[in-house]
Amino acid sequence: MEDNTHINQGIALAELVSYTEDAHTDTEAVRVFKLADLTRMYTTRLEQLGTSVSGSVHSTDLKNRILTYFPDLQAHKEWHDIFLVFNEDVGPALRKPCDHDADYDAIVLARAASIVRKDMFRMETSFTVTFDSQYQESSDPNSLMAFVSMILHGPNITTLGNNDTGMFNCFVRCR
């Protein structure tokens, strides 16, 4: 019976190592493995193989066994959790939360709006009953035109934006 337990533990570990390796090589996404999840998978597989797990699997022992098969895998402790990540994925894993920061995006948009508004209210245009041929070009600040062009066409130095928007519904707000 003891031999079957060791064999089943070896099989479960081999399948876990294979899973980790496949997940790392088969995806372009950065993979960060939570040790608690790997331990649960290992325990479930042991039970499927017919090995009774009394108590719980010691996750530190499992972590050390996994790390022996992947010299480029690191363990990082964060509070109560341990995360396993491959060396090449550490930078992208740390950068990923920063890539989609909604607060930062909102601040950037607010700054862009502030720049455009400042330019709009600095311009001095007056309407003289008729439109001359240059009125629209002279009434919209370049920052607004560039911003609208970037929204419509993307920030591309080779794309020239059309001057097809006007300064409308804009007012100075007292603060």
Secondary structure, DSSP 8 states (H G I E B T S, - for coil): -HHHHHHHHHHHHHHHHHHHHHHHHS-SS--EEEHHHHHHHHHHHHHHTT----S---HHHHHHHHHHH-TTEEEEEETTEEEEEEGGGHHHHHHHHHHT-HHHHHHHHHHHHHHHHHHHHH------SS--TTHHHHHS-HHHHHHHHHHHH-S-TT----------S------
